[in-house]
């Protein structure tokens, strides 16, 4: 197997996970598609551009991959989704102290990361 074939397979895996996430609220689409697009840019740029052209998630993915930005609307959706799904998950983990605190730290790191990304392309 060539390196390119392996990269395509890995990108395909992340793309598939993200595609499933479009239908399951606990599994995020955009982060997996960002990873897939980054890998596809090296292994198969045509596939990366197909992700960028997706009518719902494409612009969000492209903005992050190419410019490192997350729009305010996307930040609100990401943090709101994290609070909702994270809150439900924390409820079920409330009797497992190590898991509960691990999830809180993970959620906080993720939300701080999203909140601190620029919202517009810097010139």
N, CA, C and O atoms as a printed pandas DataFrame, in Angstrom:
     atom_number atom_name residue_name chain_id  residue_number  x_coord  y_coord  z_coord
0              1         N          UNK        A               1    0.841   -1.195    0.000
1              2        CA          UNK        A               1    0.000    0.000    0.000
2              3         C          UNK        A               1    0.876    1.244    0.000
3              4         O          UNK        A               1    1.896    1.315    0.686
4              5         N          UNK        A               2    0.458    2.195   -0.769
5              6        CA          UNK        A               2    1.209    3.445   -0.803
6              7         C          UNK        A               2    0.733    4.367    0.313
7              8         O          UNK        A               2   -0.340    4.175    0.884
8              9         N          UNK        A               3    1.550    5.368    0.611
9             10        CA          UNK        A               3    1.183    6.344    1.643
10            11         C          UNK        A               3   -0.109    7.056    1.264
11            12         O          UNK        A               3   -0.953    7.322    2.120
12            13         N          UNK        A               4   -0.256    7.362   -0.012
13            14        CA          UNK        A               4   -1.451    8.058   -0.492
14            15         C          UNK        A               4   -2.715    7.228   -0.267
15            16         O          UNK        A               4   -3.751    7.767    0.121
16            17         N          UNK        A               5   -2.633    5.950   -0.503
17            18        CA          UNK        A               5   -3.773    5.053   -0.294
18            19         C          UNK        A               5   -4.146    4.992    1.183
19            20         O          UNK        A               5   -5.326    5.004    1.535
20            21         N          UNK        A               6   -3.135    4.927    2.041
21            22        CA          UNK        A               6   -3.383    4.886    3.486
22            23         C          UNK        A               6   -4.046    6.193    3.937
23            24         O          UNK        A               6   -5.008    6.177    4.705
24            25         N          UNK        A               7   -3.523    7.320    3.452
25            26        CA          UNK        A               7   -4.114    8.615    3.819
26            27         C          UNK        A               7   -5.571    8.717    3.356
27            28         O          UNK        A               7   -6.425    9.218    4.087
28            29         N          UNK        A               8   -5.844    8.244    2.154
29            30        CA          UNK        A               8   -7.225    8.265    1.652
30            31         C          UNK        A               8   -8.140    7.406    2.531
31            32         O          UNK        A               8   -9.277    7.787    2.810
32            33         N          UNK        A               9   -7.641    6.258    2.959
33            34        CA          UNK        A               9   -8.438    5.377    3.813
34            35         C          UNK        A               9   -8.719    6.050    5.163
35            36         O          UNK        A               9   -9.840    5.987    5.667
36            37         N          UNK        A              10   -7.711    6.685    5.738
37            38        CA          UNK        A              10   -7.895    7.378    7.021
38            39         C          UNK        A              10   -8.883    8.527    6.858
39            40         O          UNK        A              10   -9.782    8.700    7.680
40            41         N          UNK        A              11   -8.715    9.312    5.795
41            42        CA          UNK        A              11   -9.631   10.425    5.543
42            43         C          UNK        A              11  -11.057    9.905    5.326
43            44         O          UNK        A              11  -12.021   10.492    5.816
44            45         N          UNK        A              12  -11.176    8.812    4.596
45            46        CA          UNK        A              12  -12.489    8.212    4.367
46            47         C          UNK        A              12  -13.147    7.773    5.663
47            48         O          UNK        A              12  -14.359    7.917    5.826
48            49         N          UNK        A              13  -12.358    7.239    6.586
49            50        CA          UNK        A              13  -12.872    6.842    7.899
50            51         C          UNK        A              13  -13.444    8.048    8.639
51            52         O          UNK        A              13  -14.557    7.987    9.163
52            53         N          UNK        A              14  -12.681    9.151    8.684
53            54        CA          UNK        A              14  -13.159   10.350    9.377
54            55         C          UNK        A              14  -14.373   10.956    8.669
55            56         O          UNK        A              14  -15.290   11.453    9.322
56            57         N          UNK        A              15  -14.377   10.914    7.350
57            58        CA          UNK        A              15  -15.529   11.420    6.607
58            59         C          UNK        A              15  -16.771   10.586    6.927
59            60         O          UNK        A              15  -17.859   11.130    7.117
60            61         N          UNK        A              16  -16.601    9.264    6.984
61            62        CA          UNK        A              16  -17.731    8.379    7.302
62            63         C          UNK        A              16  -18.251    8.643    8.710
63            64         O          UNK        A              16  -19.463    8.690    8.920
64            65         N          UNK        A              17  -17.348    8.816    9.681
65            66        CA          UNK        A              17  -17.776    9.132   11.045
66            67         C          UNK        A              17  -18.584   10.430   11.063
67            68         O          UNK        A              17  -19.635   10.507   11.700
68            69         N          UNK        A              18  -18.090   11.436   10.365
69            70        CA          UNK        A              18  -18.808   12.700   10.299
70            71         C          UNK        A              18  -20.154   12.561    9.620
71            72         O          UNK        A              18  -21.124   13.208   10.016
72            73         N          UNK        A              19  -20.218   11.726    8.604
73            74        CA          UNK        A              19  -21.488   11.515    7.905
74            75         C          UNK        A              19  -22.513   10.866    8.820
75            76         O          UNK        A              19  -23.690   11.227    8.786
76            77         N          UNK        A              20  -22.084    9.921    9.631
77            78        CA          UNK        A              20  -22.984    9.311   10.611
78            79         C          UNK        A              20  -23.420   10.371   11.621
79            80         O          UNK        A              20  -24.570   10.393   12.059
80            81         N          UNK        A              21  -22.488   11.244   11.980
81            82        CA          UNK        A              21  -22.788   12.312   12.928
82            83         C          UNK        A              21  -23.849   13.285   12.444
83            84         O          UNK        A              21  -24.480   13.963   13.257
84            85         N          UNK        A              22  -24.055   13.367   11.154
85            86        CA          UNK        A              22  -25.107   14.239   10.627
86            87         C          UNK        A              22  -26.493   13.758   11.065
87            88         O          UNK        A              22  -27.456   14.524   11.056
88            89         N          UNK        A              23  -26.582   12.484   11.446
89            90        CA          UNK        A              23  -27.866   11.906   11.837
90            91         C          UNK        A              23  -27.953   11.561   13.329
91            92         O          UNK        A              23  -29.044   11.342   13.855
92            93         N          UNK        A              24  -26.805   11.515   14.004
93            94        CA          UNK        A              24  -26.776   11.212   15.437
94            95         C          UNK        A              24  -26.296   12.444   16.200
95            96         O          UNK        A              24  -25.160   12.878   16.008
96            97         N          UNK        A              25  -27.123   13.006   17.044
97            98        CA          UNK        A              25  -26.754   14.256   17.699
98            99         C          UNK        A              25  -25.544   14.172   18.622
99           100         O          UNK        A              25  -24.908   15.196   18.872
100          101         N          UNK        A              26  -25.207   13.009   19.133
101          102        CA          UNK        A              26  -24.074   12.896   20.045
102          103         C          UNK        A              26  -22.741   12.789   19.304
103          104         O          UNK        A              26  -21.684   12.894   19.926
104          105         N          UNK        A              27  -22.772   12.583   18.002
105          106        CA          UNK        A              27  -21.555   12.429   17.204
106          107         C          UNK        A              27  -21.438   13.640   16.276
107          108         O          UNK        A              27  -22.273   13.818   15.389
108          109         N          UNK        A              28  -20.415   14.472   16.470
109          110        CA          UNK        A              28  -20.327   15.703   15.681
110          111         C          UNK        A              28  -19.877   15.444   14.242
111          112         O          UNK        A              28  -19.048   14.569   13.990
112          113         N          UNK        A              29  -20.422   16.201   13.316
113          114        CA          UNK        A              29  -20.052   16.076   11.911
114          115         C          UNK        A              29  -18.826   16.909   11.581
115          116         O          UNK        A              29  -17.847   16.394   11.042
116          117         N          UNK        A              30  -18.878   18.182   11.901
117          118        CA          UNK        A              30  -17.861   19.130   11.434
118          119         C          UNK        A              30  -16.440   18.774   11.875
119          120         O          UNK        A              30  -15.540   18.803   11.035
120          121         N          UNK        A              31  -16.187   18.442   13.140
121          122        CA          UNK        A              31  -14.795   18.122   13.503
122          123         C          UNK        A              31  -14.221   16.936   12.714
123          124         O          UNK        A              31  -13.054   16.957   12.325
124          125         N          UNK        A              32  -15.022   15.927   12.485
125          126        CA          UNK        A              32  -14.539   14.778   11.717
126          127         C          UNK        A              32  -14.299   15.149   10.257
127          128         O          UNK        A              32  -13.345   14.674    9.642
128          129         N          UNK        A              33  -15.167   16.001    9.702
129          130        CA          UNK        A              33  -14.980   16.424    8.316
130          131         C          UNK        A              33  -13.791   17.367    8.184
131          132         O          UNK        A              33  -13.144   17.394    7.137
132          133         N          UNK        A              34  -13.493   18.137    9.219
133          134        CA          UNK        A              34  -12.296   18.984    9.191
134          135         C          UNK        A              34  -11.052   18.104    9.089
135          136         O          UNK        A              34  -10.170   18.361    8.270
136          137         N          UNK        A              35  -10.986   17.075    9.915
137          138        CA          UNK        A              35   -9.848   16.155    9.865
138          139         C          UNK        A              35   -9.770   15.492    8.489
139          140         O          UNK        A              35   -8.692   15.402    7.901
140          141         N          UNK        A              36  -10.909   15.031    7.978
141          142        CA          UNK        A              36  -10.928   14.395    6.657
142          143         C          UNK        A              36  -10.456   15.360    5.578
143          144         O          UNK        A              36   -9.669   14.978    4.712
144          145         N          UNK        A              37  -10.921   16.596    5.616
145          146        CA          UNK        A              37  -10.541   17.580    4.593
146          147         C          UNK        A              37   -9.047   17.883    4.641
147          148         O          UNK        A              37   -8.402   18.004    3.600
148          149         N          UNK        A              38   -8.499   18.006    5.844
149          150        CA          UNK        A              38   -7.058   18.270    5.976
150          151         C          UNK        A              38   -6.245   17.130    5.361
151          152         O          UNK        A              38   -5.273   17.369    4.644
152          153         N          UNK        A              39   -6.644   15.906    5.642
153          154        CA          UNK        A              39   -5.931   14.756    5.078
154          155         C          UNK        A              39   -6.156   14.675    3.569
155          156         O          UNK        A              39   -5.221   14.418    2.810
156          157         N          UNK        A              40   -7.398   14.894    3.139
157          158        CA          UNK        A              40   -7.691   14.853    1.703
158          159         C          UNK        A              40   -6.940   15.930    0.927
159          160         O          UNK        A              40   -6.595   15.708   -0.234
160          161         N          UNK        A              41   -6.674   17.089    1.528
161          162        CA          UNK        A              41   -5.924   18.125    0.814
162          163         C          UNK        A              41   -4.561   17.612    0.374
163          164         O          UNK        A              41   -4.041   18.025   -0.662
164          165         N          UNK        A              42   -3.983   16.711    1.165
165          166        CA          UNK        A              42   -2.691   16.127    0.797
166          167         C          UNK        A              42   -2.869   14.923   -0.134
167          168         O          UNK        A              42   -2.135   14.785   -1.113
168          169         N          UNK        A              43   -3.823   14.066    0.160
169          170        CA          UNK        A              43   -3.952   12.791   -0.551
170          171         C          UNK        A              43   -4.850   12.856   -1.784
171          172         O          UNK        A              43   -4.587   12.173   -2.774
172          173         N          UNK        A              44   -5.906   13.668   -1.735
173          174        CA          UNK        A              44   -6.883   13.714   -2.828
174          175         C          UNK        A              44   -7.619   15.050   -2.777
175          176         O          UNK        A              44   -8.738   15.115   -2.268
176          177         N          UNK        A              45   -7.004   16.126   -3.302
177          178        CA          UNK        A              45   -7.600   17.466   -3.226
178          179         C          UNK        A              45   -9.015   17.553   -3.804
179          180         O          UNK        A              45   -9.804   18.392   -3.369
180          181         N          UNK        A              46   -9.343   16.712   -4.762
181          182        CA          UNK        A              46  -10.694   16.726   -5.334
182          183         C          UNK        A              46  -11.727   16.371   -4.262
183          184         O          UNK        A              46  -12.791   16.986   -4.199
184          185         N          UNK        A              47  -11.418   15.389   -3.424
185          186        CA          UNK        A              47  -12.341   15.014   -2.344
186          187         C          UNK        A              47  -12.454   16.131   -1.310
187          188         O          UNK        A              47  -13.538   16.381   -0.783
188          189         N          UNK        A              48  -11.347   16.801   -1.020
189          190        CA          UNK        A              48  -11.401   17.930   -0.076
190          191         C          UNK        A              48  -12.336   18.995   -0.614
191          192         O          UNK        A              48  -13.137   19.550    0.139
192          193         N          UNK        A              49  -12.250   19.288   -1.887
193          194        CA          UNK        A              49  -13.123   20.306   -2.475
194          195         C          UNK        A              49  -14.578   19.862   -2.498
195          196         O          UNK        A              49  -15.480   20.696   -2.416
196          197         N          UNK        A              50  -14.818   18.565   -2.609
197          198        CA          UNK        A              50  -16.200   18.072   -2.523
198          199         C          UNK        A              50  -16.771   18.313   -1.132
199          200         O          UNK        A              50  -17.945   18.656   -0.986
200          201         N          UNK        A              51  -15.928   18.131   -0.101
201          202        CA          UNK        A              51  -16.377   18.444    1.257
202          203         C          UNK        A              51  -16.672   19.931    1.363
203          204         O          UNK        A              51  -17.699   20.321    1.918
204          205         N          UNK        A              52  -15.778   20.768    0.834
205          206        CA          UNK        A              52  -15.968   22.218    0.896
206          207         C          UNK        A              52  -17.226   22.679    0.162
207          208         O          UNK        A              52  -17.774   23.737    0.472
208          209         N          UNK        A              53  -17.680   21.894   -0.800
209          210        CA          UNK        A              53  -18.869   22.262   -1.569
210          211         C          UNK        A              53  -20.174   21.763   -0.948
211          212         O          UNK        A              53  -21.249   22.062   -1.469
212          213         N          UNK        A              54  -20.106   21.018    0.140
213          214        CA          UNK        A              54  -21.323   20.515    0.787
214          215         C          UNK        A              54  -22.192   21.699    1.187
215          216         O          UNK        A              54  -21.699   22.676    1.752
216          217         N          UNK        A              55  -23.492   21.611    0.891
217          218        CA          UNK        A              55  -24.363   22.773    1.069
218          219         C          UNK        A              55  -24.597   23.154    2.534
219          220         O          UNK        A              55  -24.884   24.318    2.810
220          221         N          UNK        A              56  -24.488   22.231    3.470
221          222        CA          UNK        A              56  -24.744   22.559    4.875
222          223         C          UNK        A              56  -23.435   22.802    5.639
223          224         O          UNK        A              56  -23.297   23.823    6.312
224          225         N          UNK        A              57  -22.484   21.883    5.543
225          226        CA          UNK        A              57  -21.288   21.943    6.370
226          227         C          UNK        A              57  -20.037   22.415    5.635
227          228         O          UNK        A              57  -19.026   22.713    6.270
228          229         N          UNK        A              58  -20.091   22.487    4.325
229          230        CA          UNK        A              58  -18.901   22.779    3.527
230          231         C          UNK        A              58  -18.208   24.082    3.848
231          232         O          UNK        A              58  -16.988   24.105    4.012
232          233         N          UNK        A              59  -18.951   25.160    3.942
233          234        CA          UNK        A              59  -18.347   26.469    4.204
234          235         C          UNK        A              59  -17.732   26.523    5.602
235          236         O          UNK        A              59  -16.677   27.126    5.799
236          237         N          UNK        A              60  -18.395   25.892    6.565
237          238        CA          UNK        A              60  -17.876   25.851    7.936
238          239         C          UNK        A              60  -16.528   25.131    7.960
239          240         O          UNK        A              60  -15.571   25.608    8.571
240          241         N          UNK        A              61  -16.462   23.991    7.297
241          242        CA          UNK        A              61  -15.225   23.208    7.241
242          243         C          UNK        A              61  -14.139   23.991    6.505
243          244         O          UNK        A              61  -13.005   24.070    6.977
244          245         N          UNK        A              62  -14.477   24.563    5.363
245          246        CA          UNK        A              62  -13.490   25.308    4.577
246          247         C          UNK        A              62  -12.965   26.523    5.335
247          248         O          UNK        A              62  -11.765   26.794    5.311
248          249         N          UNK        A              63  -13.853   27.258    6.011
249          250        CA          UNK        A              63  -13.410   28.413    6.791
250          251         C          UNK        A              63  -12.375   28.017    7.834
251          252         O          UNK        A              63  -11.386   28.723    8.029
252          253         N          UNK        A              64  -12.598   26.893    8.502
253          254        CA          UNK        A              64  -11.650   26.472    9.533
254          255         C          UNK        A              64  -10.360   25.947    8.915
255          256         O          UNK        A              64   -9.272   26.308    9.361
256          257         N          UNK        A              65  -10.466   25.107    7.903
257          258        CA          UNK        A              65   -9.271   24.490    7.314
258          259         C          UNK        A              65   -8.394   25.538    6.633
259          260         O          UNK        A              65   -7.176   25.539    6.815
260          261         N          UNK        A              66   -8.991   26.410    5.868
261          262        CA          UNK        A              66   -8.205   27.380    5.088
262          263         C          UNK        A              66   -7.811   28.627    5.881
263          264         O          UNK        A              66   -6.733   29.181    5.666
264          265         N          UNK        A              67   -8.672   29.070    6.792
265          266        CA          UNK        A              67   -8.450   30.358    7.451
266          267         C          UNK        A              67   -8.371   30.274    8.974
267          268         O          UNK        A              67   -8.005   31.254    9.622
268          269         N          UNK        A              68   -8.703   29.128    9.552
269          270        CA          UNK        A              68   -8.664   28.975   11.000
270          271         C          UNK        A              68   -9.741   29.749   11.730
271          272         O          UNK        A              68   -9.583   30.080   12.905
272          273         N          UNK        A              69  -10.849   30.043   11.036
273          274        CA          UNK        A              69  -11.910   30.835   11.656
274          275         C          UNK        A              69  -13.150   29.993   11.934
275          276         O          UNK        A              69  -13.419   28.996   11.264
276          277         N          UNK        A              70  -13.886   30.428   12.938
277          278        CA          UNK        A              70  -15.193   29.861   13.256
278          279         C          UNK        A              70  -16.122   31.053   13.421
279          280         O          UNK        A              70  -15.886   31.911   14.271
280          281         N          UNK        A              71  -17.169   31.112   12.620
281          282        CA          UNK        A              71  -18.089   32.246   12.698
282          283         C          UNK        A              71  -18.842   32.233   14.021
283          284         O          UNK        A              71  -18.939   31.203   14.689
284          285         N          UNK        A              72  -19.368   33.386   14.382
285          286        CA          UNK        A              72  -20.106   33.491   15.646
286          287         C          UNK        A              72  -21.275   32.509   15.669
287          288         O          UNK        A              72  -21.520   31.860   16.686
288          289         N          UNK        A              73  -21.993   32.399   14.560
289          290        CA          UNK        A              73  -23.130   31.473   14.493
290          291         C          UNK        A              73  -22.675   30.026   14.734
291          292         O          UNK        A              73  -23.347   29.268   15.434
292          293         N          UNK        A              74  -21.550   29.659   14.159
293          294        CA          UNK        A              74  -21.026   28.311   14.347
294          295         C          UNK        A              74  -20.531   28.105   15.774
295          296         O          UNK        A              74  -20.674   27.017   16.331
296          297         N          UNK        A              75  -19.944   29.157   16.372
297          298        CA          UNK        A              75  -19.504   29.056   17.766
298          299         C          UNK        A              75  -20.696   28.807   18.688
299          300         O          UNK        A              75  -20.639   27.959   19.579
300          301         N          UNK        A              76  -21.767   29.552   18.464
301          302        CA          UNK        A              76  -22.967   29.388   19.295
302          303         C          UNK        A              76  -23.512   27.965   19.151
303          304         O          UNK        A              76  -23.873   27.328   20.141
304          305         N          UNK        A              77  -23.567   27.474   17.911
305          306        CA          UNK        A              77  -24.072   26.117   17.679
306          307         C          UNK        A              77  -23.160   25.076   18.329
307          308         O          UNK        A              77  -23.646   24.131   18.951
308          309         N          UNK        A              78  -21.838   25.243   18.191
309          310        CA          UNK        A              78  -20.895   24.268   18.741
310          311         C          UNK        A              78  -20.919   24.259   20.270
311          312         O          UNK        A              78  -20.960   23.197   20.891
312          313         N          UNK        A              79  -20.893   25.435   20.863
313          314        CA          UNK        A              79  -20.891   25.497   22.327
314          315         C          UNK        A              79  -22.248   25.061   22.881
315          316         O          UNK        A              79  -22.311   24.356   23.889
316          317         N          UNK        A              80  -23.323   25.476   22.230
317          318        CA          UNK        A              80  -24.656   25.045   22.658
318          319         C          UNK        A              80  -24.821   23.539   22.566
319          320         O          UNK        A              80  -25.368   22.913   23.474
320          321         N          UNK        A              81  -24.350   22.956   21.472
321          322        CA          UNK        A              81  -24.412   21.502   21.310
322          323         C          UNK        A              81  -23.568   20.781   22.344
323          324         O          UNK        A              81  -23.964   19.742   22.872
324          325         N          UNK        A              82  -22.389   21.347   22.633
325          326        CA          UNK        A              82  -21.524   20.754   23.659
326          327         C          UNK        A              82  -22.190   20.783   25.025
327          328         O          UNK        A              82  -22.124   19.812   25.780
328          329         N          UNK        A              83  -22.835   21.908   25.336
329          330        CA          UNK        A              83  -23.521   22.014   26.624
330          331         C          UNK        A              83  -24.686   21.023   26.717
331          332         O          UNK        A              83  -24.887   20.384   27.750
332          333         N          UNK        A              84  -25.446   20.906   25.630
333          334        CA          UNK        A              84  -26.598   20.009   25.638
334          335         C          UNK        A              84  -26.165   18.541   25.751
335          336         O          UNK        A              84  -26.561   17.838   26.681
336          337         N          UNK        A              85  -25.362   18.096   24.806
337          338        CA          UNK        A              85  -24.948   16.689   24.787
338          339         C          UNK        A              85  -24.018   16.395   25.962
339          340         O          UNK        A              85  -24.104   15.328   26.570
340          341         N          UNK        A              86  -23.122   17.346   26.285
341          342        CA          UNK        A              86  -22.237   17.165   27.434
342          343         C          UNK        A              86  -23.010   17.093   28.733
343          344         O          UNK        A              86  -22.688   16.290   29.609
344          345         N          UNK        A              87  -24.035   17.931   28.864
345          346        CA          UNK        A              87  -24.857   17.903   30.072
346          347         C          UNK        A              87  -25.580   16.576   30.253
347          348         O          UNK        A              87  -25.658   16.042   31.359
348          349         N          UNK        A              88  -26.102   16.059   29.162
349          350        CA          UNK        A              88  -26.771   14.751   29.222
350          351         C          UNK        A              88  -25.760   13.669   29.600
351          352         O          UNK        A              88  -26.043   12.810   30.435
352          353         N          UNK        A              89  -24.579   13.719   28.977
353          354        CA          UNK        A              89  -23.541   12.728   29.276
354          355         C          UNK        A              89  -23.084   12.837   30.722
355          356         O          UNK        A              89  -22.869   11.824   31.388
356          357         N          UNK        A              90  -22.935   14.067   31.207
357          358        CA          UNK        A              90  -22.507   14.258   32.597
358          359         C          UNK        A              90  -23.539   13.708   33.575
359          360         O          UNK        A              90  -23.187   13.174   34.627
360          361         N          UNK        A              91  -24.807   13.844   33.221
361          362        CA          UNK        A              91  -25.864   13.297   34.074
362          363         C          UNK        A              91  -25.667   11.794   34.275
363          364         O          UNK        A              91  -25.795   11.287   35.389
364          365         N          UNK        A              92  -25.359   11.094   33.196
365          366        CA          UNK        A              92  -25.185    9.643   33.289
366          367         C          UNK        A              92  -23.856    9.240   33.924
367          368         O          UNK        A              92  -23.703    8.111   34.390
368          369         N          UNK        A              93  -22.896   10.168   33.941
369          370        CA          UNK        A              93  -21.587    9.883   34.540
370          371         C          UNK        A              93  -21.482   10.389   35.976
371          372         O          UNK        A              93  -20.404   10.317   36.567
372          373         N          UNK        A              94  -22.550   10.890   36.543
373          374        CA          UNK        A              94  -22.501   11.554   37.848
374          375         C          UNK        A              94  -22.023   10.651   38.983
375          376         O          UNK        A              94  -21.549   11.153   40.002
376          377         N          UNK        A              95  -22.134    9.347   38.833
377          378        CA          UNK        A              95  -21.721    8.430   39.892
378          379         C          UNK        A              95  -20.298    7.900   39.691
379          380         O          UNK        A              95  -19.809    7.094   40.483
380          381         N          UNK        A              96  -19.647    8.358   38.634
381          382        CA          UNK        A              96  -18.282    7.919   38.324
382          383         C          UNK        A              96  -17.388    9.151   38.341
383          384         O          UNK        A              96  -17.230    9.825   37.323
384          385         N          UNK        A              97  -16.809    9.440   39.486
385          386        CA          UNK        A              97  -16.086   10.697   39.699
386          387         C          UNK        A              97  -14.993   10.942   38.663
387          388         O          UNK        A              97  -14.897   12.043   38.120
388          389         N          UNK        A              98  -14.174    9.939   38.381
389          390        CA          UNK        A              98  -13.075   10.147   37.436
390          391         C          UNK        A              98  -13.608   10.475   36.044
391          392         O          UNK        A              98  -13.083   11.370   35.381
392          393         N          UNK        A              99  -14.627    9.776   35.598
393          394        CA          UNK        A              99  -15.211   10.033   34.278
394          395         C          UNK        A              99  -15.918   11.373   34.218
395          396         O          UNK        A              99  -15.837   12.090   33.220
396          397         N          UNK        A             100  -16.610   11.700   35.294
397          398        CA          UNK        A             100  -17.332   12.971   35.379
398          399         C          UNK        A             100  -16.365   14.144   35.225
399          400         O          UNK        A             100  -16.599   15.039   34.413
400          401         N          UNK        A             101  -15.289   14.142   35.997
401          402        CA          UNK        A             101  -14.329   15.247   35.948
402          403         C          UNK        A             101  -13.525   15.248   34.654
403          404         O          UNK        A             101  -13.174   16.312   34.142
404          405         N          UNK        A             102  -13.237   14.085   34.131
405          406        CA          UNK        A             102  -12.550   13.991   32.841
406          407         C          UNK        A             102  -13.408   14.635   31.750
407          408         O          UNK        A             102  -12.893   15.364   30.902
408          409         N          UNK        A             103  -14.706   14.367   31.771
409          410        CA          UNK        A             103  -15.612   14.951   30.781
410          411         C          UNK        A             103  -15.735   16.460   30.958
411          412         O          UNK        A             103  -15.762   17.196   29.972
412          413         N          UNK        A             104  -15.810   16.922   32.186
413          414        CA          UNK        A             104  -15.890   18.370   32.421
414          415         C          UNK        A             104  -14.661   19.069   31.856
415          416         O          UNK        A             104  -14.781   20.082   31.167
416          417         N          UNK        A             105  -13.486   18.535   32.146
417          418        CA          UNK        A             105  -12.248   19.138   31.634
418          419         C          UNK        A             105  -12.246   19.116   30.098
419          420         O          UNK        A             105  -11.910   20.117   29.466
420          421         N          UNK        A             106  -12.616   17.993   29.506
421          422        CA          UNK        A             106  -12.666   17.888   28.050
422          423         C          UNK        A             106  -13.642   18.869   27.421
423          424         O          UNK        A             106  -13.327   19.517   26.422
424          425         N          UNK        A             107  -14.826   18.975   28.008
425          426        CA          UNK        A             107  -15.817   19.925   27.497
426          427         C          UNK        A             107  -15.319   21.360   27.609
427          428         O          UNK        A             107  -15.476   22.151   26.679
428          429         N          UNK        A             108  -14.722   21.691   28.741
429          430        CA          UNK        A             108  -14.205   23.056   28.918
430          431         C          UNK        A             108  -13.091   23.373   27.930
431          432         O          UNK        A             108  -13.067   24.459   27.352
432          433         N          UNK        A             109  -12.179   22.445   27.732
433          434        CA          UNK        A             109  -11.095   22.662   26.764
434          435         C          UNK        A             109  -11.675   22.874   25.366
435          436         O          UNK        A             109  -11.263   23.788   24.651
436          437         N          UNK        A             110  -12.626   22.034   24.980
437          438        CA          UNK        A             110  -13.251   22.171   23.666
438          439         C          UNK        A             110  -13.981   23.492   23.494
439          440         O          UNK        A             110  -13.864   24.142   22.455
440          441         N          UNK        A             111  -14.736   23.890   24.515
441          442        CA          UNK        A             111  -15.498   25.133   24.411
442          443         C          UNK        A             111  -14.576   26.357   24.406
443          444         O          UNK        A             111  -14.844   27.326   23.695
444          445         N          UNK        A             112  -13.507   26.323   25.182
445          446        CA          UNK        A             112  -12.540   27.436   25.175
446          447         C          UNK        A             112  -11.854   27.507   23.811
447          448         O          UNK        A             112  -11.658   28.596   23.272
448          449         N          UNK        A             113  -11.492   26.360   23.255
449          450        CA          UNK        A             113  -10.871   26.348   21.926
450          451         C          UNK        A             113  -11.786   26.998   20.900
451          452         O          UNK        A             113  -11.352   27.870   20.146
452          453         N          UNK        A             114  -13.038   26.586   20.864
453          454        CA          UNK        A             114  -13.995   27.142   19.901
454          455         C          UNK        A             114  -14.183   28.640   20.137
455          456         O          UNK        A             114  -14.166   29.428   19.192
456          457         N          UNK        A             115  -14.359   29.027   21.389
457          458        CA          UNK        A             115  -14.634   30.431   21.709
458          459         C          UNK        A             115  -13.464   31.350   21.353
459          460         O          UNK        A             115  -13.680   32.524   21.052
460          461         N          UNK        A             116  -12.247   30.844   21.382
461          462        CA          UNK        A             116  -11.088   31.700   21.143
462          463         C          UNK        A             116  -10.621   31.745   19.691
463          464         O          UNK        A             116   -9.659   32.448   19.380
464          465         N          UNK        A             117  -11.278   31.015   18.800
465          466        CA          UNK        A             117  -10.910   31.080   17.382
466          467         C          UNK        A             117  -11.390   32.425   16.814
467          468         O          UNK        A             117  -12.428   32.940   17.230
468          469         N          UNK        A             118  -10.632   32.992   15.864
469          470        CA          UNK        A             118  -11.106   34.228   15.234
470          471         C          UNK        A             118  -12.402   34.004   14.471
471          472         O          UNK        A             118  -12.679   32.898   14.007
472          473         N          UNK        A             119  -13.202   35.077   14.344
473          474        CA          UNK        A             119  -14.489   34.978   13.639
474          475         C          UNK        A             119  -14.423   35.483   12.207
475          476         O          UNK        A             119  -15.306   35.184   11.403
476          477         N          UNK        A             120  -13.402   36.234   11.886
477          478        CA          UNK        A             120  -13.272   36.788   10.529
478          479         C          UNK        A             120  -11.866   36.577   10.032
479          480         O          UNK        A             120  -10.925   36.437   10.813
480          481         N          UNK        A             121  -11.734   36.556    8.716
481          482        CA          UNK        A             121  -10.416   36.416    8.096
482          483         C          UNK        A             121   -9.628   37.681    8.371
483          484         O          UNK        A             121  -10.092   38.790    8.106
484          485         N          UNK        A             122   -8.430   37.501    8.906
485          486        CA          UNK        A             122   -7.570   38.660    9.185
486          487         C          UNK        A             122   -6.856   39.072    7.916
487          488         O          UNK        A             122   -6.370   38.244    7.146
488          489         N          UNK        A             123   -6.810   40.351    7.728
489          490        CA          UNK        A             123   -6.167   40.854    6.503
490          491         C          UNK        A             123   -4.774   41.346    6.737
491          492         O          UNK        A             123   -4.113   41.797    5.802
